[in-house]
Amino acid sequence: MMSKLARFKIALTVLSVGAVLYASYTIVQHKRAESHFHQGLSRYVSGNMEQSIDSLEESYGINPDNENTKRLLERVLVENALDSFSGQEYEKSLAMLVRAQELHPSSEEIAGLIKDLRE
């Protein structure tokens, strides 16, 4: 029969391994989110709005606490919505504005744009 001390040491080892694995997983996820963010930023700068949104959504999905990702995604969505509106793609424009509002519910700018579009 195994002593309490032996069981405690095994449990401690398992917890330590688990903590290391979790930390490694967290680092990998952070790097993935960061990679998608930079890809989205690069695509935004080069004018590839749809691809920028895809990359930023991926980054946000991995790390929704990153305020830089959230702000840039919101900005790209609003800009793309305005472009879509100019091209008379009203449903697409509204969908992007609604998504931007989900990211920033207190934005008066986005609420105003949605109101104007619905009128």
Salt bridges, closest charged atoms under 4 A:
GLU34 OE1 - HIS30 NE2 3.35
GLU50 OE2 - LYS92 NZ 2.80
GLU57 OE2 - ARG99 NE 2.86
GLU58 OE2 - ARG32 NH2 3.54
GLU74 OE1 - HIS104 ND1 3.11
GLU102 OE1 - ARG99 NH1 3.11
GLU109 OE1 - ARG75 NH2 3.14
